[in-house]
Amino acid sequence: MTKQYISDIISVSEILKWKPGDRILITSQTGSGKSQWVKDQLYSYCKDNNKKILLLSNRSILRDQNKTEIEAENKQDIITLKNYQTLETAFIYGKTVLDLFNAYDFIVYDEAHYVFSDSQFNTNTDILMEPIIDSPKDKIFLFLTATPQALRIYSSKYDYEYTAKTDYSYIENLYFYSQTQTIENIIRTIPAEDKAIYFGDAKESLELSEQFDNSAFLCSDKNSIFKRNSSKKVQDQIINTNRFECQFLFSTKVLDNGINIIMPELKYVFIDMNDPIDVIQCLGRKRIVSLTDRVNLYIKDMKGNNLYPLLKKMRIRLNLVAEQEEIGSEAFLNKYARLHFDDIIMHNGEVNNAKFIYSKYIIDIYSRMLGDKNKKGFQNYISNMLRWNKENTKDAEQCYEKESIELLLQSYVGRNLYGNDIETFKNIFFQNIFAPKRKINIRRRGYRCINSILMEDNLPYSIDTRTEKTKEHRDQTVWRVQPWSDNRSD
């Protein structure tokens, strides 16, 4: 399948159909040119027809990246760039929604899912929800996103919808992993000419970055704890050149939306996020430039113990909303006056609708994941989003285990092992075992146990053992690693 670009499906003739007050939903995978279409085709239309565009961004890095391009092409006469957060602050200090949008004809909500997904740590995103359902009648609103799930829960119908075909065929391999240690080990094997990016929470991303030379850490400048460790140099590189120069970049969600990273040598993407929206957005930072531009994708698998606590939290939120609706805001605030409750109910007693919609979205998808009888609900959901054949997903622990053990075995082929050598070999061998079912006392493990693991992993080696007859090691037990093809009669 060939990826379709928004410029292929929204022409000037389509724009001419739109009327003031219309709401336009544009859905296509990351890297399909949604915001580029705004900066090129919609810009040209507005230039010819004396119209103005407000292009909203959810991340400062994305706004700055757009700014670099727009200023280089002298398009700031038509396009104004602002962050959602700037408008939210203006509203808090007295501006109305009509005031905020008054000077513009086209209002573009780029990465429109922001209104819901960022509500978990920004309690003001609900301020800009109203136009998604009820746009000012003299403006045309465009909502751009690769992940419209929460938007559709909030508003299922739009005046016009455009959806481009998706193509994730650039994914070379899709792995799911369980342990961060696995990722550390895999990163250490990445060739010097290749690069990798990891997305996770600030603490773990920083800790991982400190394990590797030629690496950098990025987080939001609003992160009071970790921002001092964030690399301004790397951030500027991405804004100005769409690339980073270090080999390994460890980042939070600060890069998760809209940012272009154009680097064919970026061949490894690691994602530790529990929301599928975040997974897709993080993957989308890697922009594909040719048929040979491929990526190995590693995603942290979320099991029941990861998902259920979050599902429970969202259900508690909705129960609070139900109680508020039943007894009224005043009674609710009086009841919980001394209790710090979830801010889905704000201090004025009103419901934070952005959190409410996001909670419904999480309950919907996590319930389906947890209902998977094979306990692979998260894997299957992500695989479906990526149009990936579930049978072709790989277990990162098993793959790394097999590859690392094979390298170990190759290094021992032809060597006779005695006493301490055998114990050293056993320790190294079992340190490379990840499967929990194999985590038992190493001291009890002999060559039969090792051979059964080699057989299970379909590795063409075995451990031969015998009593030595030579003078130097007479009557000692000797181990020898043998490829299956070898003649082992000696």
C-alpha positions in Angstrom: 0.0 0.0 0.0 1.2 3.5 -0.8 0.6 6.2 1.8 -1.8 8.9 0.8 -1.2 12.6 1.5 -3.8 15.1 2.5 -2.8 17.3 -0.6 -4.0 14.3 -2.7 -7.5 14.5 -1.4 -8.2 18.1 -0.4 -8.0 20.4 -3.4 -9.1 24.0 -3.9 -12.5 22.7 -5.2 -13.0 21.0 -1.8 -12.1 24.2 0.1 -14.7 26.1 -2.0 -17.4 23.8 -0.6 -16.8 24.9 3.0 -18.9 27.6 4.5 -18.4 29.8 7.7 -19.5 27.8 10.7 -18.4 24.5 9.2 -16.3 22.0 11.2 -13.8 20.0 9.2 -12.2 16.8 10.5 -9.0 15.7 8.7 -7.7 12.3 9.8 -4.6 10.7 8.5 -1.5 9.0 9.9 1.4 11.0 11.1 3.7 12.2 8.4 0.9 12.4 5.8 1.2 16.2 5.4 -1.7 17.5 7.3 0.0 20.7 8.7 2.1 21.0 5.5 -1.2 21.2 3.5 -2.2 24.1 5.8 1.1 25.8 5.2 1.0 25.3 1.5 -2.4 24.7 -0.2 -4.6 26.4 2.4 -2.1 29.3 2.6 -2.3 29.8 -1.2 -6.1 29.8 -1.1 -6.2 32.4 1.7 -3.5 34.5 0.0 -5.6 34.7 -3.1 -8.8 35.4 -1.2 -7.7 37.8 1.5 -8.2 35.3 4.4 -6.3 34.7 7.6 -5.2 31.4 9.3 -4.7 30.7 13.0 -2.6 27.6 13.3 -2.6 26.2 16.8 0.1 23.9 18.2 0.2 21.8 21.3 4.0 21.8 21.8 6.4 24.8 21.8 8.9 22.7 19.8 6.3 22.1 17.1 5.3 25.8 17.0 9.0 26.8 16.7 9.6 24.2 14.0 6.6 25.7 12.1 7.9 29.2 12.7 11.2 28.4 11.2 9.6 27.2 8.0 6.9 30.0 7.8 9.4 32.8 8.3 11.8 31.3 5.8 9.0 31.4 3.2 7.6 34.7 4.3 4.1 33.3 5.0 3.5 35.1 8.3 1.3 37.6 6.5 -1.4 35.0 6.3 -0.6 32.4 9.0 -0.4 33.2 12.7 1.1 30.6 15.0 0.0 30.2 18.6 0.1 27.4 21.2 -3.2 26.2 22.6 -1.9 27.1 26.1 -1.5 30.8 25.1 -5.2 31.0 24.2 -6.2 29.1 27.4 -4.3 31.6 29.5 -5.9 34.5 27.7 -9.3 33.1 28.4 -8.5 32.7 32.1 -7.6 36.4 32.1 -10.9 37.6 30.6 -10.9 36.9 26.9 -13.8 35.1 25.3 -13.6 32.4 22.7 -14.9 34.9 20.1 -12.1 37.4 21.2 -9.5 34.7 20.7 -10.6 33.9 17.1 -11.8 37.3 16.0 -9.0 38.1 13.6 -9.0 34.9 11.6 -11.1 33.1 9.0 -9.7 29.6 9.4 -8.9 28.2 12.8 -6.7 25.1 12.6 -6.6 22.8 15.6 -3.4 20.9 14.7 -2.9 17.7 16.8 -6.6 18.3 17.9 -6.5 15.2 20.2 -4.5 17.5 22.5 -7.7 18.8 24.0 -8.4 15.4 25.5 -5.1 13.6 25.9 -3.3 16.5 27.6 -6.2 17.0 30.0 -4.5 14.5 32.4 -1.9 17.1 33.3 -3.4 20.4 32.0 -6.7 21.2 33.6 -7.4 24.0 31.1 -7.7 22.1 27.8 -11.5 22.0 28.2 -11.5 25.8 27.5 -11.1 25.1 23.8 -13.5 22.2 23.5 -16.7 24.2 22.6 -15.8 25.0 19.0 -15.4 21.2 18.3 -19.2 21.0 18.6 -20.4 24.6 18.2 -18.0 26.6 16.0 -18.5 30.4 15.7 -20.7 30.9 12.6 -18.3 33.3 10.9 -15.3 31.0 11.1 -14.2 27.7 9.5 -12.7 25.3 12.0 -10.3 22.5 10.9 -9.4 19.6 13.3 -6.3 17.7 12.3 -5.2 14.5 14.0 -3.8 11.0 13.3 -5.6 9.8 16.4 -9.3 10.9 16.5 -10.7 8.4 18.9 -11.4 10.8 21.8 -12.7 13.5 19.3 -15.2 11.0 17.9 -16.5 10.2 21.4 -17.1 13.9 22.0 -18.5 14.7 18.6 -19.4 11.9 16.1 -20.4 14.2 13.2 -18.6 16.9 11.3 -19.7 18.9 8.3 -16.9 17.5 6.2 -14.5 14.6 6.9 -11.4 13.6 5.0 -9.5 10.4 5.8 -6.3 9.4 4.0 -5.2 5.8 3.6 -2.6 4.6 6.1 0.7 2.8 5.4 2.9 1.5 8.1 4.9 -0.8 5.8 8.0 1.0 6.8 8.0 -0.9 10.1 10.7 -3.6 9.6 9.9 -5.4 12.8 7.3 -4.9 15.6 8.5 -6.0 19.1 6.7 -5.9 22.4 8.8 -6.0 25.5 8.2 -6.3 29.3 11.5 -5.3 31.0 13.4 -2.0 30.7 16.6 -4.1 31.1 15.8 -5.7 27.8 15.8 -2.3 26.1 19.1 -1.4 27.7 20.7 -4.6 26.4 19.3 -4.0 22.9 20.5 -0.4 22.7 24.0 -1.6 23.6 23.9 -3.8 20.4 22.9 -1.0 18.0 25.6 -0.3 15.4 27.5 2.9 15.7 26.1 4.1 12.3 22.5 3.7 13.4 20.5 5.9 15.8 17.6 5.4 18.2 15.0 7.3 20.1 13.2 6.3 23.3 9.9 7.8 24.6 9.0 7.3 28.2 8.4 9.2 31.5 10.9 11.8 32.5 12.6 9.8 35.3 13.2 6.6 33.4 14.2 8.5 30.2 16.8 10.5 32.1 18.1 7.4 33.9 18.4 5.5 30.6 20.2 8.5 29.0 22.8 8.4 31.7 23.7 4.8 30.8 25.0 5.6 27.4 27.7 7.7 25.8 26.7 10.0 22.9 23.1 10.3 24.2 20.8 13.2 25.2 17.6 13.7 27.3 14.7 16.0 26.4 11.7 17.0 28.5 9.3 20.0 28.7 10.7 23.3 30.1 7.6 23.2 32.4 8.9 20.1 34.1 10.3 21.6 37.3 12.1 18.5 38.4 13.9 17.4 35.2 14.1 20.4 32.9 17.7 21.3 34.1 18.8 18.0 32.5 17.1 18.6 29.2 19.4 19.4 26.2 18.7 22.8 24.7 21.3 22.0 22.0 19.4 18.9 20.8 16.1 20.7 21.0 17.4 23.5 18.7 18.8 20.9 16.3 15.4 19.3 15.9 13.7 22.7 15.5 16.2 24.0 12.9 17.3 20.9 11.1 14.7 18.1 11.7 17.3 15.9 13.2 19.5 15.3 16.2 23.3 14.6 16.2 23.7 12.3 19.2 23.3 8.5 18.6 20.6 8.0 21.3 17.8 10.4 22.3 15.7 9.7 25.3 12.6 11.9 25.4 9.3 12.5 27.2 6.0 13.4 25.5 7.5 16.8 24.7 8.3 15.4 21.2 5.1 13.4 20.8 3.1 15.5 18.4 3.8 17.0 15.0 7.5 17.2 15.3 9.4 16.2 12.2 12.6 14.0 12.6 13.9 13.3 9.1 16.8 10.8 9.6 17.2 7.6 7.5 19.8 6.5 10.1 17.1 6.6 12.8 16.3 2.9 12.7 15.2 2.1 16.2 12.1 3.5 18.1 11.3 2.5 21.7 8.0 3.5 23.2 6.9 3.1 26.8 3.4 4.7 26.8 0.1 3.1 28.0 -2.2 5.2 25.8 -2.4 4.0 22.2 -2.8 7.6 21.1 0.6 8.4 22.6 2.1 5.3 20.9 1.0 6.3 17.5 2.0 9.9 18.0 5.5 9.0 19.2 6.1 6.6 16.3 5.1 9.4 14.0 8.0 11.6 14.9 10.1 9.5 12.5 9.3 10.8 9.0 9.8 8.4 6.1 11.7 9.7 3.1 12.2 6.6 0.9 11.3 2.9 0.4 14.5 1.9 2.1 13.8 4.1 5.2 12.8 1.4 7.7 12.4 1.2 11.5 12.5 -1.4 14.2 9.7 -0.6 16.6 9.8 -1.7 20.3 6.7 -1.0 22.4 6.3 -1.7 26.1 3.6 -4.3 26.6 0.8 -3.3 29.0 -0.7 -6.2 30.9 -3.6 -6.4 33.3 -1.5 -5.1 36.2 -0.6 -2.0 34.2 -4.1 -1.4 32.8 -6.5 -2.2 35.6 -5.3 0.5 38.0 -5.8 3.1 35.3 -9.2 1.7 34.3 -10.2 1.8 38.0 -9.1 5.4 38.3 -11.2 6.4 35.3 -14.3 4.6 36.6 -13.9 6.4 39.9 -13.8 9.7 38.0 -17.1 8.9 36.2 -18.7 7.9 39.5 -17.8 11.4 40.8 -19.4 13.0 37.8 -22.5 10.9 38.2 -22.8 11.9 41.9 -22.3 15.6 41.1 -25.1 15.4 38.5 -27.4 13.6 41.0 -26.9 15.9 44.0 -25.9 19.1 42.3 -22.7 21.2 42.4 -23.4 23.0 45.6 -24.1 19.8 47.6 -21.2 18.0 46.0 -18.8 20.8 47.0 -20.1 20.9 50.5 -19.8 17.1 50.9 -16.2 17.1 49.7 -15.1 20.4 51.1 -12.2 18.9 53.1 -11.4 16.2 50.7 -8.9 16.5 47.8 -10.9 14.8 45.1 -9.9 14.3 41.4 -10.1 17.5 39.5 -12.5 16.1 37.0 -14.8 18.1 39.2 -13.3 21.6 39.3 -13.3 24.0 42.3 -16.4 25.7 41.1 -18.3 22.4 41.0 -18.4 22.1 37.2 -17.3 19.0 35.3 -14.0 19.2 33.4 -15.4 17.9 30.1 -12.0 17.2 28.6 -11.1 14.8 31.4 -14.6 13.3 31.2 -14.3 12.5 27.5 -10.8 11.2 27.9 -11.9 9.0 30.8 -14.7 7.5 28.7 -12.2 6.8 25.9 -9.8 5.0 28.3 -12.6 3.0 29.9 -13.7 1.9 26.4 -10.3 0.7 25.1 -8.9 -0.7 28.3 -12.1 -2.7 28.9 -11.7 -4.3 25.5 -8.0 -4.9 26.1 -8.6 -6.6 29.5 -11.4 -8.7 27.9 -8.9 -10.4 25.6 -9.0 -14.1 26.4 -5.4 -14.6 25.3 -4.1 -11.8 27.6 -2.8 -9.9 24.5 -5.3 -7.1 24.4 -2.8 -4.2 24.3 -0.7 -5.9 21.7 -3.6 -6.7 19.5 -5.1 -3.2 19.8 -1.7 -1.6 18.8 -1.2 -4.1 16.0 -4.6 -3.3 14.6 -3.9 0.5 14.7 -0.7 -0.2 12.8 -2.4 -2.6 10.3 0.2 -5.1 11.4 -0.4 -8.9 11.2 -0.6 -10.0 14.8 1.1 -13.3 13.9 4.2 -11.3 12.9 4.7 -9.5 16.2 7.8 -10.5 18.1 8.6 -10.9 21.8 11.7 -8.7 22.4 12.8 -10.7 25.4 12.7 -14.0 23.6 14.4 -12.6 20.5 17.2 -10.9 22.5 17.6 -14.0 24.6 18.0 -16.2 21.5 20.4 -13.8 19.8 22.6 -13.1 22.8 22.7 -16.8 23.8 23.7 -17.7 20.2 26.6 -15.2 20.3 27.7 -16.7 23.7 27.6 -20.2 22.3 29.6 -19.3 19.3 32.3 -17.8 21.5 32.5 -21.1 23.4 32.5 -23.6 20.5 35.4 -25.9 20.6 36.5 -25.1 24.2 36.7 -27.6 27.0 35.2 -26.3 30.2 36.2 -27.6 33.6 35.2 -26.7 37.2 35.2 -22.9 37.5 34.9 -22.5 33.7 31.6 -24.4 33.8 30.3 -22.2 36.6 31.3 -19.0 34.7 29.6 -20.3 31.5 26.4 -21.2 33.5 26.3 -17.7 35.1 26.7 -15.9 31.8 24.2 -18.2 30.1 21.5 -17.7 32.6 22.0 -14.0 32.9 20.8 -13.9 29.3 17.5 -15.7 30.1 14.5 -13.4 30.4 11.5 -15.7 30.4 10.0 -15.6 33.9 9.2 -19.3 33.7 13.0 -20.0 33.7 13.8 -17.9 36.8 14.8 -20.6 39.3 17.9 -21.3 41.2 20.9 -21.3 38.8 22.8 -23.7 41.0 20.3 -26.4 40.3 20.8 -26.1 36.6 23.0 -28.5 34.7 23.7 -29.2 31.1 20.3 -31.0 30.7 18.5 -27.8 31.6 20.6 -25.8 29.2 20.0 -28.3 26.4 16.3 -28.1 27.0 16.4 -24.3 26.7 18.5 -24.6 23.5 15.9 -27.0 22.1 13.0 -24.8 23.1 14.6 -21.7 21.4 15.5 -23.8 18.4 19.2 -23.0 18.7 21.4 -25.5 16.8 23.8 -26.2 19.7 24.0 -28.6 22.6 26.2 -29.1 25.6 28.1 -32.4 25.6 29.6 -33.7 28.8 31.9 -36.5 29.7 34.5 -37.5 32.2 38.0 -36.4 31.1 40.6 -39.1 30.6 43.6 -37.0 29.9 46.3 -36.8 32.6 45.9 -33.1 33.4 42.2 -33.2 34.0 41.7 -36.9 34.7 38.3 -37.9 36.2 37.1 -34.2 35.9 33.8 -33.4 34.3 34.2 -31.6 31.0 31.6 -29.6 29.1 31.9 -28.7 25.4 29.6 -26.5 23.3 28.9 -28.3 20.0 27.0 -27.2 16.9 24.5 -29.8 15.8 26.4 -30.3 12.5 29.6 -31.3 14.3 30.7 -34.8 14.8 30.4 -35.2 18.5 31.7 -38.8 18.8 34.9 -37.7 20.6 
